[in-house]
């Protein structure tokens, strides 16, 4: 028997931003006013975006849940569905299911130092967290945001990083494996930025998102520096097709990324993280 969450709601494109040659952000509004006003989500959850006649993909929601408005989704063009979504313009309509999954542990973060570590487009799943940290800065202690990319040309949202870095008790560090002559950040991997952190390990919660090898290297580095394993959280990526744990494509050990994640505490996935074939 199908439920309302199984069926896509109609959403209209109300805004589009070209972030780079391969990355764009869509702002969506549910066509039904009551459905749009009733829609709620947690930081770290995702929607399934359905392009009629083409297919459906999971995309993180990049908004502050406490300041609901249009639903923003930042997407990289990598295949048929993302290519079709990239061709959309304001006024076009798509299907939307969600929100799905378990988000970041926001209720436990007030009063702590927060370390956000991202790689590539990994910033998108933690963008709602960063927005909450910035919009409600008084709730949290010191904040550090680390972002790494393969090439400096891949660094989007530079003006946001500059704006965040100007805030009190907020440290922003950027890294690129390969950089052009104008690059002012670190030349190297994001884990090299840990040397520059200005955080106390005892009261710091780490939120990590990006390619799995980068996340594994970050976890190992943080543990070696004395960070608590249960204070490290990761957002995982797998091939999610149904979003409700039925199809089995995103099974990860005994868990399903779509239903039990995508956010996990490190001890929950310690045995699987970085293992090929899982």
C-alpha positions as semicolon CSV with decimal commas, in nm:
position;residue;x (nm);y (nm);z (nm)
1;X;0,000;0,000;0,000
2;X;0,142;0,338;-0,098
3;X;0,153;0,631;0,144
4;X;0,165;1,004;0,088
5;X;0,543;0,997;0,132
6;X;0,569;0,749;-0,158
7;X;0,408;0,992;-0,402
8;X;0,589;1,302;-0,534
9;X;0,442;1,642;-0,459
10;X;0,448;1,901;-0,735
11;X;0,717;2,165;-0,688
12;X;0,789;2,474;-0,895
13;X;1,133;2,618;-0,965
14;X;1,128;2,972;-0,824
15;X;1,500;3,042;-0,845
16;X;1,818;2,913;-1,003
17;X;2,182;3,003;-0,935
18;X;2,477;2,889;-1,146
19;X;2,739;2,819;-0,879
20;X;3,003;2,694;-1,127
21;X;3,023;2,529;-1,468
22;X;2,900;2,200;-1,317
23;X;2,718;2,303;-0,996
24;X;2,385;2,483;-0,963
25;X;2,129;2,556;-0,692
26;X;1,754;2,523;-0,740
27;X;1,505;2,699;-0,513
28;X;1,175;2,514;-0,505
29;X;0,827;2,590;-0,378
30;X;0,557;2,329;-0,335
31;X;0,273;2,429;-0,565
32;X;0,007;2,349;-0,306
33;X;0,022;2,636;-0,057
34;X;-0,091;2,425;0,241
35;X;0,168;2,158;0,164
36;X;0,442;2,420;0,132
37;X;0,354;2,590;0,460
38;X;0,330;2,255;0,641
39;X;0,664;2,122;0,508
40;X;0,927;2,079;0,782
41;X;1,270;1,914;0,781
42;X;1,579;1,861;0,994
43;X;1,930;1,976;0,904
44;X;2,096;1,689;0,718
45;X;1,781;1,534;0,572
46;X;1,726;1,501;0,197
47;X;1,451;1,510;-0,064
48;X;1,397;1,289;-0,366
49;X;1,371;1,511;-0,673
50;X;1,178;1,357;-0,962
51;X;1,217;1,479;-1,319
52;X;0,916;1,363;-1,514
53;X;1,001;1,091;-1,763
54;X;1,370;1,088;-1,668
55;X;1,421;0,966;-1,311
56;X;1,463;1,053;-0,945
57;X;1,766;1,137;-0,729
58;X;1,832;1,219;-0,361
59;X;1,950;1,574;-0,289
60;X;2,031;1,732;0,047
61;X;1,818;2,025;0,163
62;X;2,041;2,329;0,202
63;X;1,823;2,557;0,418
64;X;1,802;2,655;0,784
65;X;1,511;2,446;0,921
66;X;1,428;2,721;1,169
67;X;1,385;2,978;0,895
68;X;1,164;2,797;0,643
69;X;1,119;2,950;0,300
70;X;1,193;2,819;-0,044
71;X;1,359;2,476;-0,051
72;X;1,714;2,502;-0,180
73;X;1,902;2,210;-0,336
74;X;2,261;2,239;-0,460
75;X;2,339;1,984;-0,733
76;X;2,641;1,877;-0,936
77;X;2,585;1,763;-1,296
78;X;2,702;1,400;-1,310
79;X;2,439;1,209;-1,509
80;X;2,108;1,201;-1,691
81;X;1,881;1,321;-1,410
82;X;2,115;1,592;-1,282
83;X;2,171;1,706;-1,640
84;X;1,795;1,733;-1,687
85;X;1,756;1,925;-1,363
86;X;2,031;2,161;-1,475
87;X;1,821;2,254;-1,779
88;X;1,527;2,370;-1,564
89;X;1,435;2,735;-1,545
90;X;1,201;2,940;-1,327
91;X;0,843;2,827;-1,369
92;X;0,930;2,465;-1,456
93;X;0,785;2,196;-1,232
94;X;0,922;1,871;-1,091
95;X;0,819;1,609;-0,835
96;X;0,944;1,615;-0,475
97;X;0,928;1,346;-0,206
98;X;1,053;1,396;0,145
99;X;1,205;1,484;0,374
100;X;1,382;1,155;0,442
101;X;1,649;1,020;0,672
102;X;1,810;1,114;1,001
103;X;1,975;1,454;1,024
104;X;2,257;1,605;1,228
105;X;2,228;1,597;1,612
106;X;2,134;1,965;1,638
107;X;1,957;1,931;1,974
108;X;2,284;1,821;2,140
109;X;2,508;2,092;1,995
110;X;2,423;2,407;2,195
111;X;2,702;2,493;2,440
112;X;2,965;2,298;2,244
113;X;3,246;2,391;2,010
114;X;3,153;2,285;1,657
115;X;3,397;2,161;1,393
116;X;3,257;2,127;1,040
117;X;3,480;1,941;0,791
118;X;3,372;1,910;0,428
119;X;3,520;1,804;0,097
120;X;3,414;1,879;-0,259
121;X;3,041;1,955;-0,272
122;X;3,025;1,805;0,078
123;X;2,939;2,148;0,211
124;X;2,582;2,117;0,081
125;X;2,460;1,860;0,339
126;X;2,608;2,068;0,624
127;X;2,499;2,405;0,485
128;X;2,177;2,400;0,696
129;X;2,395;2,333;1,001
130;X;2,623;2,626;0,919
131;X;2,322;2,850;0,861
132;X;2,186;2,755;1,204
133;X;2,527;2,813;1,366
134;X;2,545;3,157;1,206
135;X;2,180;3,258;1,251
136;X;2,177;3,150;1,616
137;X;2,540;3,217;1,704
138;X;2,463;3,274;2,074
139;X;2,376;2,906;2,124
140;X;2,721;2,772;2,043
141;X;3,079;2,821;2,156
142;X;3,364;2,842;1,907
143;X;3,297;2,730;1,549
144;X;3,550;2,609;1,291
145;X;3,458;2,543;0,927
146;X;3,708;2,351;0,711
147;X;3,647;2,304;0,339
148;X;3,866;2,120;0,091
149;X;3,843;2,079;-0,287
150;X;4,051;1,908;-0,554
151;X;4,109;2,229;-0,750
152;X;4,069;2,587;-0,634
153;X;3,829;2,648;-0,926
154;X;3,587;2,407;-0,756
155;X;3,552;2,634;-0,451
156;X;3,202;2,779;-0,464
157;X;3,043;3,014;-0,208
158;X;3,368;3,203;-0,144
159;X;3,177;3,515;-0,041
160;X;2,992;3,310;0,222
161;X;3,317;3,177;0,366
162;X;3,454;3,531;0,388
163;X;3,138;3,649;0,562
164;X;3,146;3,360;0,810
165;X;3,517;3,413;0,882
166;X;3,444;3,772;0,987
167;X;3,219;3,658;1,274
168;X;3,345;3,643;1,631
169;X;3,479;3,306;1,754
170;X;3,450;3,162;1,405
171;X;3,744;3,013;1,217
172;X;3,722;2,934;0,844
173;X;4,003;2,739;0,676
174;X;4,013;2,643;0,307
175;X;4,232;2,396;0,118
176;X;4,281;2,290;-0,244
177;X;4,489;1,998;-0,369
178;X;4,569;2,196;-0,685
179;X;4,548;2,576;-0,684
180;X;4,588;2,867;-0,922
181;X;4,813;3,166;-0,861
182;X;4,539;3,365;-0,688
183;X;4,462;3,099;-0,426
184;X;4,512;3,226;-0,070
185;X;4,417;2,910;0,119
186;X;4,627;2,603;0,197
187;X;4,766;2,399;-0,092
188;X;4,702;2,043;0,013
189;X;4,439;1,815;0,158
190;X;4,172;1,932;0,400
191;X;4,316;1,716;0,681
192;X;4,630;1,935;0,679
193;X;4,409;2,217;0,810
194;X;4,373;2,037;1,145
195;X;4,716;2,174;1,236
196;X;4,568;2,524;1,235
197;X;4,259;2,452;1,445
198;X;4,191;2,671;1,746
199;X;3,954;2,439;1,935
200;X;3,958;2,249;2,263
201;X;3,911;1,882;2,184
202;X;3,720;1,797;2,502
203;X;3,414;2,006;2,422
204;X;3,410;1,984;2,042
205;X;3,161;1,800;1,821
206;X;3,283;1,725;1,467
207;X;3,045;1,708;1,170
208;X;3,204;1,561;0,856
209;X;3,076;1,525;0,500
210;X;3,247;1,452;0,170
211;X;3,417;1,167;-0,018
212;X;3,448;0,859;0,202
213;X;3,833;0,836;0,192
214;X;3,850;1,199;0,304
215;X;3,604;1,134;0,586
216;X;3,798;0,826;0,703
217;X;4,125;1,023;0,700
218;X;3,956;1,304;0,896
219;X;3,821;1,064;1,158
220;X;4,158;0,896;1,207
221;X;4,328;1,235;1,237
222;X;4,076;1,365;1,491
223;X;4,094;1,049;1,702
224;X;4,473;1,076;1,707
225;X;4,433;1,431;1,838
226;X;4,215;1,317;2,126
227;X;3,866;1,390;1,994
228;X;3,595;1,163;2,136
229;X;3,468;0,899;1,893
230;X;3,105;0,958;1,996
231;X;3,147;1,330;1,923
232;X;3,223;1,262;1,555
233;X;2,930;1,252;1,309
234;X;2,938;1,173;0,938
235;X;2,692;1,208;0,650
236;X;2,718;0,907;0,419
237;X;2,637;0,874;0,050
238;X;2,507;0,568;-0,133
239;X;2,279;0,489;-0,427
240;X;1,940;0,576;-0,272
241;X;1,649;0,493;-0,500
242;X;1,340;0,441;-0,283
243;X;1,437;0,650;0,025
244;X;1,233;0,428;0,258
245;X;1,457;0,120;0,301
246;X;1,267;-0,109;0,062
247;X;1,490;-0,140;-0,246
248;X;1,810;-0,229;-0,059
249;X;2,042;-0,027;-0,285
250;X;2,179;0,180;0,002
251;X;2,227;-0,101;0,255
252;X;2,533;-0,028;0,468
253;X;2,609;-0,324;0,691
254;X;2,289;-0,378;0,886
255;X;2,169;-0,021;0,829
256;X;2,015;0,161;0,535
257;X;2,160;0,502;0,452
258;X;1,821;0,641;0,349
259;X;1,638;0,535;0,666
260;X;1,898;0,500;0,943
261;X;2,116;0,780;0,806
262;X;2,242;0,958;0,610
263;X;2,394;1,098;0,931
264;X;2,563;0,848;1,164
265;X;2,770;0,876;1,479
266;X;3,115;0,735;1,404
267;X;3,086;0,442;1,654
268;X;2,775;0,323;1,466
269;X;2,969;0,269;1,142
270;X;3,322;0,220;1,272
271;X;3,350;-0,128;1,116
272;X;3,219;-0,031;0,770
273;X;3,373;0,311;0,710
274;X;3,622;0,298;0,425
275;X;3,570;-0,073;0,351
276;X;3,537;-0,141;-0,021
277;X;3,220;-0,313;-0,139
278;X;3,001;-0,200;0,150
